Amino acid sequence: DDTDDEGVIGLASDVVKRAHGAVADLQAAAEALPKVGAVHFWAARAERALPEPNIDHVAAQYAQAIEADFSALPPADGGALLTPAAMATEAWLFTGKIQGIKGDWQAVIESTGHVLELDSEHAEALKLQATGYVQTKAFKEALGDLRVAIAVTPDDPDALFMRALCRDNLQQYRLAQADLRAAVRNKPALAERLKGSRYENLNATLPPLAVAEPKTDANAERLKEKAEALFRKKDFAGAIAAYTLAVEEDPGYADAFDGRGQAEVELKKWADAQADFDRAIFLAPTEPGYFTDRAHVHEVGGRKYRELSDSAAAVELMKERPPEEWSSGRLIRLGLCEQSLRRFDEGSAHLEEAHKMDPLTGYSAISLALCYAARGKAKESQELVATGLKDASAAAVQALLQATIREREEAQRTMDAGIMVVSQYIALKELELTLKAKTGAK
């Protein structure tokens, strides 16, 4: 209130003038250095910061930056270097947004695809690409993107609403309803958009997921059976060859693609396995087992949010089936994945559900014990250890424990040493000593 308004306006005007001057200088530098992508990048960034930027010109600068070499001149941003990958990500993402404004959805899909090659778990790029897929009626592909985006940002109401739209178009009505409940809970205004639809009453009973019986070529079925026999004999190369003949005979045979992916996993051909699991899921998007198989590939590749996305999809789809087809193992995988991302409430809930479903399985007990230990619940953890040891082998228990402790040690190195982290670490070490004493593991 004590500030001279005229002085403030004058200062703001001076800042804007200098910003325009910076843009002019960077544009001149870009003209002088046409093959240096970083200069075009900073020219685009500077123009974006203006009060009224020329969006077409900004897009043109980003396009030139993409065509040039980002690594030629690494610029400093407030003392911190922006990597060539970070610059390329921003340039492609902005390009995709402009293409979306212009309604060129195929171009949006391609531009965001470049972003996802650099960072496969980039939530904003995943949502933008999903929008492109929705606009082109490719709902399966959009659903895949949105699953991962929601794994990264689970409370995003707009992403949940869009995923519900995809699921509705794919006749996954109850799953769409669950997404809409979460979306409206986080953004109540979205309820207005449901009026007059089957989701107006979000508590209404909707039909379960329809699972189509696959129709398989008889010869392809025989080839798959041969592949399975080779797999059981641990002839994984032979199994891959037989599965390949099966999918050549019947290109729509999802089970054969999944089987070939499992054989490729055994030979650590991760990229090939992921491609086959991708194809199996595209052909049979309601089969939970295919998502579980792909989750393992993402786990090995360190893509935690994609692992979470597939683990959650496997559990969702499993629960659309009769209870006798449910598996505690899928709940355990999901719970452990959530725990590794420090989502302890969700992880505990899924591990508790798995333990209730199968209380005599040592693996579920030990998994839940580790989650309790990480949350500082030492007493509950010790009780579950005693239960789990009745059924679990010492080697399996020790391997699971050591993997979790390594994860905690890494977490401790990469975050502030708060008392919660220290107490979790101590609880796990105490659990390790207890297990060694009870199992005799060396």
N, C-alpha and C positions, 0 to 999 in steps of 0.2 A: 504493500500500500504506500510505502514511502518512496517508491522508485519513480523516477521521472519517466512518464510514458513516452515522451518524445525521444528520450535517450534510448529506451528499449527498442522502439521501432527503428531508430537509426542503426543500432547495433545489429538487429535482425536483418535489415536491408544490406548491411555491409557483409554479413555472413553469406547471404544469398549471392551477392556479387562475387565473392571469393569462390563460392561453390561453382558458379558458372565459369569462372576463370580456370578452376581446376579441371572441369570437364573439357574446356577448350584445349588446355595443355595436353591432357591425356589423349584427346582425339588427334591432336597433331602428332603425338608420339606414336599412336597407332598407325597413322598414315606413313610415318617414317620407318616403322618396324612392322611391316604387314605380316611377317612370319612368326612374330613373338606373341603367342596366345595370351600370355599374362597381361600384356599391355592392353589388348582389346578387352580382356576380362575386367581390368580396373577402370577402363573408360566406360564400360557398361554399368559397373557398380556406381561410379560417380554420377552418371546421368540418372540412374534410378533414385539417387538421394535428393535430386532437385524437387522443388515444390510441385512442378508440373512437367514431369519427364516426357520425352517423346518415346513412347513405348516401342514403336516400330523401329526406331533407331537403336534403342537398347537391344532389342531382339537381334538386329543386324550385327551389332558389336559382339554379342554372345555367339552368333553363328560363325563370325570370323575367328573368334577365339577357339571354337571347337575345331575349325579347319586347320588352324595353325598349331604350333608346338607349345603346349603348356609348360613344359619343363625347361624351355630356353632361358627364362628369367624368373626365378622364384621370388615373388615380392613379399615385403614385410607388411603385416597388418597389425599395427599397434605393438610391434615387437615380436609377434608370433607369426611363423611362416604358414601360409596356406599351401597345402600340397597340390600338385597337379590334379590328383584325383578329386580333391575337394572343389577345386575350381571347375573341373569338368562336370561334377555333380550339379553345382549351382547353375552352370550354363545350360545343361540339358533340361534341368527342371524348369527353369524360367521359360525356355523355348517351348516345353510342353504346355505350360500354362497359357502362353500366348496362342498356341495352336488350339487349345480348348476354347478360348474366347472366340476364336474364329470358326469354331465348329468342325475343325479338321481332326476328327477323333482317331482315325487310323494313324495320323502323324503323332498324335498324343501318345498312343500305345508304343510307337517306335521310340520316341524321345525318352519316355520314362523307362523303356527297356534298357536304354544305355545307362541310366542312373542305377537301375537294379543290377546291372552287370558289375558296377563299382561297389554297390552296397545293397545286397539282396534283402536287407531288412529295413530299408528307408521308408518309414511309415507314410510320409507325405507323397512320395513317388508311387507307392503301392495304391494309395487312395485315388490319386490322379489317374493312374493306369486303369484301375477298376472302373472309374467313371467313363473312360474311353470304351471299355468292354461293355458296360451297361448300355451306352449310347448305340453300340453296334450289335446289341442283343446277344453278346457272347457271355451268358450268365455264368457258365461253369468257370471260365477264366477269371471273371470278376470276383466270384466267390473265393477262389484260391488266393487272390491278392488280398481281399478283405480279411480273410482268416489271419493272415500274417500281420496285417496292419493292426488288427484288434488285439493280437497277442502282444504287440509293442505298446499300444495305447488302449488298454481294455475299457476305458470309460468314455471313449469318443462316441457321442450319441449319433452323429451324422454317419460315421462308418457303420455303426450297428444298424441304423435305419436302412442304409444302402444294402447291407448284407441281407437284411430281412426281405428287401425287394428281390434280390437274386434268388433267395430260397423260395419265395412265393412263386416265382416263375419256374422254378425247378420242382414245384409241388412238394416242397419240404415245409409243410404248413406249421407244424408244431415247433420246429426249430426257428422258423420266421417269427412266430409268436413270442418265443423266448427272447429273441433279439429285440423285438419291439418293446417288450416289457422293460428291458434294460435301457433302451434308448429313451423311452418316455420318463423313466425314473430319473435319468440324468438331464433331460431337457423336456419338461412337461409340455411345452408349446407344440411338440411333435404330435401330441394326441389329436389335435385338430385335423391333421392330415389323414387320420384313420377313419374319420366319420364316413359311413356308407360302405365301408369295406368289411371283409370277413373278420377283420381284427378290431372292429370298433369296441367290442367287449374282449379285453385282453385275457379274461378268465374263461372264455368259452371253450368248450371241448372241441378240438379239431381232429381230423382223421390222422392216423399214424402215417409214417413214411412208407410209401409203396416201394417194395423191393421187387424188381422184375427178375424173373428166372432167366438166367443166361441161356441162349441157344447156341450150341457149339457144334462145329463140324466134327463128324465122327472120326475122321482120319486125324484131325488136329488133336482130338481127345486121346487117341492112341499114342500119338507122339508125346503128348504131355505126360502120360503115364510112364512112358519110357524114360523121359527126362527125370521124373520123380524117382524112379528106381536107380538111375545113375547118381542122383543127388544123395540118396541114402547110402550109396557105396562110397561117397565122398569123391566121386569122379565129377568134379564141378565143371571142368572144361567140356566133358562129354554132355553133361546136363545142359549147358548153355547151347551147345550145338543142336541138341534135340528140341529144346524150347524154341530156338530160332526157326527150325523147320515147322513147328506147331503154329507160330505166329505168321509165318509165310503162307501156311495153308489157310489160316483164319485170322486176318489182321484185326478182328474185333475181339479176340480171345484175351480178356483182361487177366484171367488166372495164369495164363502162360507168360504174359509179360511180367507179372508179379513173381512167378517162379524163377524166370530168368534173372530178374533183379536179385533174388535171394542167392542164387548161385554166384552172381557177380560180386555180391557182398563177401562171400566166402573167399573169393580171390582178391578182395580189396580193390575191385574196379568200381570205385565209388561213383564216378561221373556216369558210367554206363548204367549202374544200378539205379541212380536217381532218375535217369531218362526213362528207364523201364517202369519204375514205380509211378512216375508222372503219367505215363501212357495208361497204365492200369487204372489209375484214379480217374483219368479223363473218360475212360470207357465205362467204368463202374463206380461213379462218384459216391455211392452209398455203402460201399464195402469197408467196414472199419479196419480190417486187417491190413489193407494196402496202406492206409495212413500210418499205422504202427510201424510197418516196414520202412516207410520213407523217413519217419521220425528218427530211426536209428542212423540213417545216412546223414541227416542234418546234425545229429549229436556228434558223430565222428568228425564232421566238418566244422564244428564249433559254432554252428548257426542256431543259437539257443532259442531265438524267437520262432524260427521256422520249426524247430523241434517241438516247441510248446504248441504252436498252431496245429501241427499234425496230431500230436498226442491228444489235444482237446477235441479235435474232429473225430478221432477214433472213439473217444468216450461218448461224445454226443450221439454219434451214429449207432454205437453199441446199445445205448439206452432207448433207441427207437425200436429195438428188437425185443423178443420175449426174454424174460429174466434168465431163463435156462441157457441163453446164448451169451450172457454177460461174462466178463473175465476180470478178475481182480488184478491181473498183470497190467492191463491197460490203465487202470486207476493208479497203480503204483508208479508206472512210467510218468504219468501226468503229474502226480504229486511230487516225485523227485525232481522233475524238470522245474516245477514251480518253486520248489525249495532252493534249487540252484540259482534262481533269479531273485531270491530273497522275498518271495511272495509266500510267507510262512503260513498265513491264515488259509489261503486257498490250498496250499500243499498239505497242510494238516487235515483239512476237510476231506480231501480225496484219499489220503492214506488211511484215515480213520474209516472211511467208507469201504476201502479195500479190505481192511482188517476185519470189519464186521461181516463182510461177505465171505471171507475165508479165514476165520480166526486161528485155524490150526496150521497155517502156512508160515513157516519161519521167516520167509523173505518179507512178507507184509509186516510182520511184527518188528523185525529189525529195521526196516525202512521207516516205519513210524517212530521207532525209538530214536533214530538219528534225527528226525525232524524235531522231536520233543527236546532232544539234547541241544540242538541248535537254537531253540527258543528258551533255553535255560530251565526246562522242566525236568530236572535230574531224577526225581522220584518216579515219575511216570515212565521215564526212559529206562530206568533200571528194571522196573517191573516187566516191561515189554521185552527186554533183553532175555530175562529168565524164561519168558514164554517162547520167544523165538528160538532159543538154543535147543529146545526140545525137538525141534523139527529141522532146523537148518544145520548144514555141515559147517564145521569150524572154518574150513577154507573159504567157503562162500561168504560167511559172516565177516571174516577178516578182510577179504578182498573189498567188500562193500564199504566197510568201515574206513579202510585206508584211502579209498577213492574219495570219500567224503572229507576226511581229514586233510588230504592234499588240497582239495578245493577250498577249505576254510583257511589253510595256510596261505594260499594264493590271495584269497580275499583280504586277509590281514595285511599282506604286503601292499595291496593296492588301494587301501582306504585308510582313513584316519583311525588311529588306535583308540577307539572309544571303549568305555567299560563294557558295553553290550557285546562287542566283538570279542573282547578278552574273555568274558564269562562264557560265551559260546565255545570258544576254543578250549577252555579249561574243561568244560563239561564233556566235550568230545574226547579229550585226552583221558579223563577219568573213565569214560565208557570203554576206551581202548584197553586200559589196564584191566578192567573187569572182564572183558572178553578174553584177553590173554590168559587170565587166571582160570577162567571156567573152561576154556577150550584147549588149553595147552598149545595154542598156536605160537610159532616162533616168529 
